[in-house]
Amino acid sequence: MSLHSITGAIRPQRGTTLIEVLISLLILAIGLLGMSGLQTVSLRNTQSAYLRTQASLNSNDVVERVRANLQGVEAGSYDGIDGAVTASCNTVDGCTPAQLAANDIAEWKVALAADLPAGTGTVCTDSTPEDGTPAAPACDGLGNLYAIKIWWDEDRDGTAEKLFALSFQP
């Protein structure tokens, strides 16, 4: 005779109940949702850092182009221009400093459009480089510092609202 039959004790529990399983699944689901949210934020931050890096690399590219053409800088050929491709600038015949400046800006803007979503930018003399929009860069022409302003559409909503600005003296 067993102890349970003598004392009238309740049978020992065997296995788990359905409620315990459901609670465990709920806790697991909440944990997985939290991890999914962290992954999403991580991917967004990684993409943002990548785009800032591309903007930084493109700004360094145009700084080096400007510094390589000091005659164009002295003539004001880089100040707020849209740029135009001159085929002879990439040949041994060469081109004038003003043509080289326009070619540099045109090639730079093509690189911005390729590297950044809705990427655009300007190079100009400006005492306040942290302002402006792609449509109105707000270059005041004051001072002897050049400003590089690069905009892109980081959240891909159709508006280039993110600004990377760099000031330098050629």
Backbone bond lengths (Angstrom), bond angles and torsions (degrees), N, CA, C in turn:
res aa  C-N    CA-C-N  psi(-1)  N-CA   C-N-CA  omega(-1)  CA-C   N-CA-C  phi
1 M - - - 1.430 - - 1.525 108.31 -
2 S 1.352 114.48 140.43 1.466 117.73 -176.66 1.514 110.52 -91.28
3 L 1.265 114.63 163.70 1.458 122.78 -179.00 1.527 110.81 -63.46
4 H 1.299 117.27 -35.28 1.468 120.98 -177.82 1.527 111.45 -67.66
5 S 1.292 116.80 -39.40 1.462 118.27 -178.10 1.525 111.55 -71.55
6 I 1.318 116.09 -27.20 1.456 119.09 -179.92 1.520 110.49 -78.35
7 T 1.348 116.65 -43.91 1.461 119.52 -174.80 1.514 112.72 -89.03
8 G 1.309 118.02 -12.67 1.454 120.91 -178.59 1.519 112.01 73.64
9 A 1.325 117.12 22.96 1.466 121.40 -179.42 1.520 110.87 -70.85
10 I 1.300 114.71 157.35 1.462 121.13 179.39 1.524 109.27 -73.62
11 R 1.307 113.84 144.45 1.454 119.61 178.72 1.525 111.21 -58.13
12 P 1.308 119.08 143.41 1.477 119.91 177.00 1.535 110.06 -67.61
13 Q 1.315 114.95 147.49 1.458 120.94 -178.19 1.518 109.87 -71.33
14 R 1.317 115.61 138.09 1.456 120.90 177.62 1.524 108.56 -120.19
15 G 1.345 117.93 123.15 1.465 121.24 178.94 1.520 112.05 79.55
16 T 1.325 114.74 -170.52 1.468 120.04 -179.17 1.515 109.09 -113.52
17 T 1.285 114.03 158.70 1.459 118.21 -179.70 1.524 109.39 -88.85
18 L 1.292 116.73 164.50 1.457 122.83 -179.18 1.529 110.90 -63.56
19 I 1.303 117.84 -35.65 1.467 120.97 179.81 1.520 110.64 -65.44
20 E 1.306 118.66 -41.04 1.465 121.29 178.02 1.521 110.63 -61.94
21 V 1.312 117.49 -39.95 1.467 121.37 178.94 1.523 109.68 -65.66
22 L 1.328 117.90 -44.00 1.458 121.16 -179.75 1.530 111.80 -63.89
23 I 1.301 117.15 -40.38 1.464 121.06 178.23 1.526 110.24 -64.60
24 S 1.309 116.62 -41.73 1.470 120.27 177.52 1.518 110.85 -62.05
25 L 1.327 117.92 -42.96 1.463 121.32 178.33 1.524 111.46 -64.49
26 L 1.329 117.25 -37.84 1.456 121.04 177.93 1.528 110.78 -63.65
27 I 1.300 116.95 -45.25 1.466 120.94 178.90 1.525 110.43 -63.34
28 L 1.314 117.51 -41.98 1.465 121.46 177.88 1.525 110.64 -63.34
29 A 1.336 117.88 -42.81 1.469 121.54 -179.75 1.522 110.89 -63.33
30 I 1.323 117.96 -41.74 1.468 121.12 178.66 1.524 110.08 -63.81
31 G 1.315 117.26 -41.48 1.461 120.82 177.20 1.515 112.30 -62.86
32 L 1.328 117.08 -42.55 1.466 120.49 178.95 1.528 111.50 -66.77
33 L 1.336 117.53 -37.65 1.464 119.89 176.02 1.528 111.29 -63.95
34 G 1.296 116.78 -39.71 1.467 120.79 176.77 1.511 111.68 -62.75
35 M 1.314 116.89 -43.10 1.471 120.40 178.05 1.525 111.08 -65.83
36 S 1.315 116.84 -37.01 1.459 120.88 177.30 1.531 110.79 -63.58
37 G 1.311 116.79 -41.47 1.459 121.11 176.96 1.519 112.00 -63.24
38 L 1.325 116.66 -42.08 1.463 120.33 176.93 1.521 111.52 -62.91
39 Q 1.312 117.20 -39.55 1.459 121.71 178.93 1.531 110.48 -63.80
40 T 1.324 116.94 -41.80 1.462 121.36 178.96 1.521 111.23 -62.81
41 V 1.314 117.28 -46.58 1.466 121.25 178.30 1.521 110.21 -62.65
42 S 1.303 117.21 -41.31 1.467 121.14 178.88 1.527 111.70 -61.70
43 L 1.318 117.31 -43.86 1.468 120.70 178.71 1.526 111.23 -64.81
44 R 1.327 117.05 -40.86 1.465 120.64 178.90 1.529 110.39 -63.33
45 N 1.321 117.70 -44.01 1.461 121.06 179.58 1.527 111.54 -66.96
46 T 1.315 117.21 -36.80 1.464 120.68 177.66 1.520 110.02 -64.55
47 Q 1.321 117.59 -43.82 1.466 121.19 178.55 1.520 110.87 -63.61
48 S 1.322 117.27 -41.47 1.456 121.26 178.54 1.529 110.97 -62.27
49 A 1.313 117.41 -43.49 1.463 121.17 178.26 1.521 111.15 -64.42
50 Y 1.323 117.15 -38.75 1.462 120.97 177.61 1.525 111.01 -61.95
51 L 1.324 116.85 -44.62 1.464 120.18 -179.15 1.528 111.23 -67.20
52 R 1.327 118.21 -38.74 1.474 120.38 175.50 1.521 110.93 -63.26
53 T 1.322 116.74 -37.60 1.465 120.47 177.09 1.517 110.81 -64.37
54 Q 1.333 117.27 -42.86 1.464 120.60 177.74 1.532 110.49 -61.91
55 A 1.322 117.56 -41.29 1.460 120.89 177.94 1.525 110.81 -63.30
56 S 1.316 116.42 -41.06 1.460 120.55 178.50 1.530 111.61 -64.45
57 L 1.320 116.92 -43.82 1.468 120.33 178.80 1.522 111.13 -63.68
58 N 1.329 117.03 -40.72 1.459 120.10 178.78 1.523 111.72 -68.56
59 S 1.321 118.03 -33.93 1.460 119.51 177.09 1.532 110.27 -68.13
60 N 1.330 117.02 -39.56 1.469 119.28 176.63 1.521 111.30 -64.74
61 D 1.327 117.45 -35.16 1.455 121.48 177.70 1.523 110.98 -60.01
62 V 1.324 117.01 -48.59 1.459 119.10 -177.51 1.529 111.35 -72.22
63 V 1.327 118.79 -31.13 1.467 120.58 175.33 1.520 109.48 -60.17
64 E 1.321 117.24 -46.07 1.468 120.60 179.96 1.526 111.51 -65.62
65 R 1.326 117.06 -37.01 1.469 119.96 176.71 1.529 110.69 -63.07
66 V 1.327 116.57 -44.16 1.463 120.57 -179.82 1.529 110.11 -64.46
67 R 1.299 116.96 -46.34 1.474 119.91 -178.59 1.523 112.85 -65.98
68 A 1.317 117.63 -23.50 1.466 120.89 177.82 1.525 111.92 -80.17
69 N 1.315 118.41 -11.03 1.466 122.25 -177.98 1.524 109.26 -125.79
70 L 1.318 117.63 65.36 1.460 121.33 -176.89 1.527 112.30 -64.65
71 Q 1.333 117.64 -30.19 1.474 119.09 176.44 1.529 110.10 -63.95
72 G 1.306 116.78 -39.04 1.456 120.50 176.68 1.519 111.96 -66.17
73 V 1.339 116.97 -36.88 1.466 121.53 177.63 1.525 109.80 -65.09
74 E 1.330 116.86 -46.99 1.463 120.79 -178.87 1.521 112.03 -62.31
75 A 1.325 117.35 -29.55 1.458 121.16 178.83 1.534 111.74 -86.11
76 G 1.327 118.15 -3.58 1.463 122.21 -179.69 1.518 113.06 76.26
77 S 1.322 116.85 22.55 1.464 121.08 -174.32 1.525 113.71 -73.14
78 Y 1.318 118.82 -15.34 1.469 121.01 -179.67 1.524 112.92 -97.27
79 D 1.299 117.85 -8.54 1.460 121.81 -169.97 1.523 112.77 -75.73
80 G 1.331 116.43 96.90 1.449 123.00 172.51 1.520 116.45 71.28
81 I 1.316 118.50 22.21 1.466 119.94 -177.91 1.523 111.46 -84.50
82 D 1.321 115.24 157.46 1.460 120.87 177.31 1.522 111.46 -84.21
83 G 1.315 117.27 -29.49 1.462 121.52 179.10 1.513 111.80 93.41
84 A 1.320 114.30 153.00 1.468 122.13 177.54 1.517 107.55 -153.41
85 V 1.310 115.98 136.40 1.457 120.54 -179.24 1.524 109.59 -74.46
86 T 1.329 115.86 130.76 1.463 123.07 174.04 1.513 106.66 -121.31
87 A 1.318 116.38 111.39 1.464 121.30 -173.98 1.523 112.37 -60.36
88 S 1.336 117.90 -33.43 1.462 119.53 -176.76 1.526 112.71 -70.01
89 C 1.337 117.79 -14.63 1.470 120.08 178.55 1.525 111.62 -67.65
90 N 1.322 117.03 -20.65 1.459 121.09 -179.62 1.513 112.45 -103.98
91 T 1.316 116.63 21.10 1.463 121.28 177.70 1.518 108.72 -122.72
92 V 1.329 116.27 174.54 1.460 119.89 178.70 1.518 111.78 -71.81
93 D 1.340 118.28 -20.68 1.460 120.48 177.90 1.519 111.09 -67.00
94 G 1.321 116.95 -34.25 1.458 122.04 177.17 1.507 113.25 77.66
95 C 1.328 114.85 -169.33 1.466 121.47 -178.60 1.521 108.35 -152.90
96 T 1.312 116.52 176.41 1.462 120.86 -179.64 1.535 109.50 -74.35
97 P 1.328 117.08 161.73 1.471 118.82 177.01 1.526 113.15 -58.07
98 A 1.328 118.34 -36.72 1.466 120.87 178.89 1.528 110.55 -67.93
99 Q 1.334 117.38 -41.07 1.457 120.46 177.10 1.524 111.19 -65.27
100 L 1.338 115.94 -39.07 1.464 119.96 178.14 1.527 110.62 -63.52
101 A 1.338 116.77 -40.44 1.472 120.02 177.86 1.523 110.27 -62.17
102 A 1.322 117.31 -45.86 1.467 120.63 179.61 1.525 110.66 -64.12
103 N 1.318 117.01 -39.22 1.467 121.22 178.37 1.531 110.45 -66.48
104 D 1.331 116.80 -42.80 1.473 120.71 178.16 1.521 111.32 -58.28
105 I 1.321 116.90 -46.53 1.467 120.84 -178.37 1.521 110.25 -66.71
106 A 1.324 117.59 -41.36 1.473 120.34 179.61 1.528 110.87 -62.51
107 E 1.334 117.63 -46.00 1.473 120.53 178.67 1.522 111.19 -64.79
108 W 1.326 116.45 -38.25 1.464 121.18 179.27 1.524 110.95 -64.09
109 K 1.331 116.57 -42.20 1.465 119.68 179.99 1.529 111.56 -67.39
110 V 1.321 117.40 -33.45 1.470 120.30 175.20 1.530 109.35 -64.46
111 A 1.334 116.87 -42.59 1.470 120.97 178.51 1.530 110.98 -64.02
112 L 1.335 117.42 -39.69 1.471 120.18 177.87 1.519 111.06 -61.59
113 A 1.329 116.16 -44.75 1.468 120.06 -179.30 1.525 111.08 -64.70
114 A 1.338 117.29 -31.42 1.463 120.75 179.98 1.527 112.24 -79.49
115 D 1.331 117.44 -34.50 1.467 121.40 -172.85 1.526 114.14 -90.06
116 L 1.333 117.61 -24.38 1.461 121.63 -174.80 1.529 110.13 -127.18
117 P 1.326 118.18 141.95 1.467 119.38 176.48 1.533 110.37 -66.10
118 A 1.326 116.30 121.95 1.469 123.08 -175.82 1.522 110.86 55.67
119 G 1.336 116.35 36.23 1.462 121.38 -176.75 1.513 112.44 -72.99
120 T 1.313 115.23 132.35 1.458 122.42 175.66 1.519 108.18 -149.82
121 G 1.310 116.52 164.79 1.458 118.58 -179.16 1.507 111.91 -166.23
122 T 1.326 114.62 173.07 1.457 121.37 177.03 1.521 108.93 -146.49
123 V 1.326 114.47 155.33 1.457 122.94 173.54 1.518 105.71 -122.68
124 C 1.328 116.70 126.68 1.462 119.64 -177.19 1.523 109.92 -160.23
125 T 1.328 116.07 166.41 1.469 119.41 170.96 1.525 106.77 -84.29
126 D 1.319 115.24 131.26 1.459 120.09 -174.03 1.517 108.85 -159.03
127 S 1.319 115.78 132.92 1.467 119.89 178.22 1.525 111.97 -86.09
128 T 1.327 117.06 -14.21 1.468 121.48 179.07 1.534 109.11 -130.74
129 P 1.323 117.38 83.65 1.473 119.61 -173.90 1.522 115.56 -73.40
130 E 1.311 119.05 -12.08 1.469 121.47 -174.79 1.530 113.48 -89.03
131 D 1.326 117.46 21.91 1.462 119.39 -178.41 1.516 110.16 -128.77
132 G 1.317 114.98 177.72 1.454 120.78 176.95 1.516 113.08 98.07
133 T 1.319 113.64 170.65 1.457 123.05 177.40 1.528 107.43 -132.66
134 P 1.326 118.16 168.96 1.461 118.22 177.15 1.533 113.02 -58.75
135 A 1.321 117.26 -35.46 1.465 120.62 -179.97 1.528 112.38 -76.75
136 A 1.320 116.97 -31.72 1.471 122.54 -179.84 1.524 108.29 -136.07
137 P 1.340 118.07 89.00 1.475 121.13 -173.29 1.529 115.71 -65.50
138 A 1.321 118.27 -12.15 1.473 122.84 177.33 1.517 112.58 59.26
139 C 1.316 116.85 46.16 1.462 121.60 174.72 1.523 107.81 -86.52
140 D 1.335 116.73 120.20 1.457 119.53 -175.22 1.526 113.65 -91.85
141 G 1.342 118.07 -9.94 1.461 120.86 177.98 1.517 114.19 72.50
142 L 1.315 117.52 11.09 1.463 121.27 -177.57 1.525 110.92 -96.47
143 G 1.306 115.29 147.30 1.454 120.76 176.44 1.516 112.86 84.81
144 N 1.324 114.30 -177.03 1.464 119.41 -179.14 1.524 111.69 -115.29
145 L 1.318 117.39 11.87 1.452 121.57 177.10 1.522 110.08 -95.51
146 Y 1.301 114.96 138.79 1.454 120.44 172.81 1.528 108.25 -90.94
147 A 1.308 115.31 144.74 1.465 121.44 176.04 1.516 108.14 -116.65
148 I 1.312 115.10 136.43 1.458 121.51 171.51 1.518 105.54 -109.09
149 K 1.312 115.51 122.82 1.455 120.97 179.63 1.528 107.60 -120.47
150 I 1.322 115.13 124.22 1.463 121.12 -179.64 1.523 108.17 -124.42
151 W 1.331 115.54 129.27 1.463 121.29 177.48 1.515 109.53 -118.12
152 W 1.334 115.53 149.10 1.461 120.97 173.30 1.520 109.68 -154.03
153 D 1.322 114.56 164.37 1.465 122.82 -177.41 1.527 108.73 -96.72
154 E 1.317 116.23 88.47 1.466 120.10 -174.63 1.521 113.15 -68.96
155 D 1.329 117.41 -40.25 1.458 119.05 -177.61 1.537 112.16 -93.70
156 R 1.308 117.12 4.80 1.469 124.61 174.88 1.523 112.43 54.31
157 D 1.327 114.29 44.83 1.461 119.34 176.79 1.525 112.09 -99.41
158 G 1.333 116.86 4.75 1.455 121.40 178.55 1.519 113.88 98.58
159 T 1.333 118.14 -2.93 1.461 122.35 -179.53 1.522 109.16 -121.48
160 A 1.330 116.34 124.06 1.461 120.96 177.55 1.524 108.59 -80.29
161 E 1.324 116.73 92.74 1.461 121.30 -173.61 1.529 113.97 -107.92
162 K 1.302 118.36 -15.58 1.468 121.21 -177.57 1.522 109.04 -83.66
163 L 1.327 117.77 130.13 1.462 122.91 -177.09 1.521 110.51 -118.32
164 F 1.329 115.36 132.16 1.459 122.76 169.33 1.522 105.55 -117.38
165 A 1.319 117.56 122.10 1.455 121.23 -178.43 1.519 110.10 -123.60
166 L 1.327 115.21 142.57 1.454 122.08 179.66 1.526 108.10 -142.27
167 S 1.317 116.89 132.60 1.459 121.91 175.36 1.515 108.35 -107.59
168 F 1.336 115.58 143.69 1.463 119.17 177.52 1.521 109.10 -154.54
169 Q 1.307 114.38 159.41 1.455 120.71 176.28 1.521 107.24 -113.88
170 P 1.347 116.48 121.25 1.471 118.99 -177.31 1.521 112.82 -66.71
